[in-house]
Amino acid sequence: MTVNQNKLTEILSVQNTDVTIKVVEINNTSDKLFEIIQYELEEDELSAYKKISNEKRKREWLSVRILLKEMTGKYTKILYDDHRNPYIKDNIEISITHSKNLVGIILSKRRSAGIDSEIISDRILRTAHKFIPKDELQKFPEDSKTELC
């Protein structure tokens, strides 16, 4: 793990010719993160940011933009389609995730890609039936089902 100049602790970094994945831990306040990125933000982004009242959400919003800048080497504005899916203008597919104090981004040059992070808890077992067949889930010991999901 490394801490970069942007006050995000790198948890995972994977890169090949087509895909880049980074996951970082947010370890700073929204005020500190805002200081890092504030002069890059456009007016509509500043307006959107000011509407966020939740500290956790502010930290996620800012961290995603700081991480994307680190990944692309320049500030890149995140746009949203009619379904609120993020995209960027550089013909690169983007997917964003955040969970607790983690933020992750995957960038793909050739095809759609997705990233998701979840904190391990028993809560996931309530929806496990949506992505793991019941007969498959029953094959695993009770104490390992959370990690399986």
Salt bridges, closest charged atoms under 4 A:
GLU10 OE1 - LYS22 NZ 3.13
ASP18 OD1 - ARG110 NE 2.89
GLU40 OE2 - LYS69 NZ 2.63
GLU42 OE1 - LYS77 NZ 3.02
ASP44 OD2 - LYS77 NZ 2.72
GLU60 OE2 - LYS56 NZ 2.48
GLU60 OE1 - ARG57 NH1 3.69
GLU60 OE1 - HIS98 ND1 3.20
GLU70 OE2 - LYS22 NZ 3.36
ASP90 OD2 - LYS74 NZ 3.47
GLU136 OE2 - LYS139 NZ 3.13
GLU142 OE1 - LYS145 NZ 3.09
